[in-house]
Amino acid sequence: MRVMIKFLSQLFFISFLLNFVWEITQMPLYSEMGMGIRSDYLEFLRIHWEVTAKDALMVVTVFLLIAIVLRNWHWANSWNKGWIMLWTALPLWQGIVEYYSIYVFYRWAPAEIMPLLFGVPVSPLLQMLILPSAAILLSRHLLTDDQD
């Protein structure tokens, strides 16, 4: 149980760091409307810390849901259907969040330079394909190093 808690803590922390860098880096791909207005630095940081925490929680939640569905806490130790579930669930979840945030709640809008896929910004979809995998692999690696 202690190992699982340590892994999930590392997964959250690494996901948070990776997603925070991504969130700040992709800002030019969004307009100045709504969340993320860059003229108020402290508000900008607060919003992005909050969004990043939600991203990291989303990664941990999906990791745990996959473990429950597969009844295998170690699903990420080999290439299996858990990875396919991860690569499907997170971009789909993020696509729904983006769609509602842009077209229903008007919380933010993509800039003209943002590529869209079916009206959904591509950057956050790539974010949820790339970063969770990297966070899981890094967390797994760190945990293995600790046990040696």
RAVENNOR-V328785 format. One record per residue. PSI is psi in radians with two decimals (NA if undefined). NEAR is the number of other ideal C-beta (glycine too) atoms within 12 Angstrom. Layout:
psi & near
PSI & NEAR
PSI & NEAR
This chain:
psi & near
-0.70 & 8
-0.68 & 11
-0.71 & 18
-0.78 & 18
-0.72 & 15
-0.77 & 19
-0.82 & 32
-0.63 & 29
-0.78 & 21
-0.71 & 30
-0.77 & 40
-0.85 & 30
-0.83 & 24
-0.73 & 33
-0.72 & 40
-0.86 & 31
-0.85 & 25
-0.77 & 30
-0.59 & 38
-0.78 & 28
-0.76 & 21
-0.81 & 31
-0.79 & 34
-0.70 & 24
-0.60 & 18
0.00 & 31
-0.65 & 27
-0.26 & 17
-0.01 & 26
2.64 & 33
3.03 & 22
-0.02 & 17
2.62 & 17
-2.38 & 19
2.55 & 26
0.33 & 33
2.19 & 22
-0.12 & 20
-0.40 & 9
1.66 & 14
-0.81 & 13
-0.69 & 12
-0.69 & 16
-0.84 & 21
-0.76 & 19
-0.82 & 16
-0.77 & 26
-0.48 & 31
-0.75 & 21
-0.84 & 20
-0.71 & 34
-0.69 & 32
-0.70 & 22
-0.71 & 27
-0.80 & 36
-0.71 & 36
-0.64 & 24
-0.73 & 34
-0.84 & 43
-0.75 & 33
-0.83 & 23
-0.68 & 36
-0.83 & 40
-0.71 & 27
-0.71 & 20
-0.74 & 30
-0.69 & 26
-0.82 & 15
-0.78 & 19
-0.18 & 22
0.76 & 11
1.82 & 18
-0.49 & 22
0.45 & 20
-0.50 & 26
-0.05 & 35
-0.19 & 20
2.79 & 12
1.97 & 14
-2.95 & 18
-0.29 & 17
-0.71 & 30
-0.69 & 24
-0.71 & 18
-0.74 & 25
-0.84 & 39
-0.25 & 26
-0.85 & 20
-0.85 & 27
-0.82 & 39
-0.62 & 32
-0.83 & 22
-0.83 & 30
-0.66 & 36
-0.71 & 29
-0.77 & 21
-0.84 & 27
-0.80 & 36
-0.90 & 25
-0.66 & 17
-0.59 & 26
-0.88 & 28
-0.30 & 20
-0.87 & 13
-0.19 & 15
0.74 & 14
-0.54 & 22
3.00 & 33
2.52 & 24
2.58 & 32
2.90 & 20
-0.45 & 12
-0.17 & 15
2.14 & 25
2.48 & 18
2.57 & 22
1.92 & 19
0.66 & 16
-0.02 & 18
2.32 & 27
2.40 & 33
-0.60 & 24
-0.84 & 31
-0.48 & 39
-0.77 & 32
-0.66 & 27
-0.78 & 38
-0.11 & 38
-0.73 & 27
-0.92 & 26
-0.73 & 39
-0.71 & 43
-0.79 & 30
-0.74 & 26
-0.73 & 40
-0.80 & 38
-0.73 & 25
-0.75 & 24
-0.75 & 35
-0.74 & 28
-0.79 & 20
-0.68 & 21
-0.71 & 27
-0.73 & 18
-0.66 & 11
-0.52 & 15
-0.18 & 12
NA & 7
